[in-house]
């Protein structure tokens, strides 16, 4: 993902989940950060071992201009920044909890944050935006994403092959079937593919579709209210 800011340091992280400083984070590689975050949540016991309670969510739109608030890379007091796309993890509601939670390594909000407060503070649906800035959410079941996602980081090179942001030191992520790059499939958004209504069929589809389901910002909380 890219924005107007490109000089943040990267950090390699290891320790107890819920402490953001313990997760691996490379600025502008949110898709890889969320991939590793899901794996760590699974191995640490915070999530199910297979990640069945986790969902990777890509936020973008056709114009690749999505405003999000409370982002660490912002230079503004309110933390707003215009990303081309962003990727987060949402964990379905657990027994005894009032809301699903959002794991966003680039957010300055509590880590993790309840989905309800994340939506109100980061998405701000009540804030009137021009249609070009409306956010859409590609929700992908984490076990499918962890098997299928691949990136050789080509999207982070300029026309002559130079890095636009320093890549992670670890090897690029390759899908189980040997695919080396399919990030574009996740971050490309067409409003014609967004679901019209949230129902049982849509919820069932997220457990079987490689690219998950595409919902609007007004449907995100409704969708997760149906996930059990």
Order of alpha helices (4+ residues) and beta strands (2+ residues): alpha-beta-beta-beta-beta-beta-beta-alpha-beta-alpha-alpha-alpha-beta-alpha
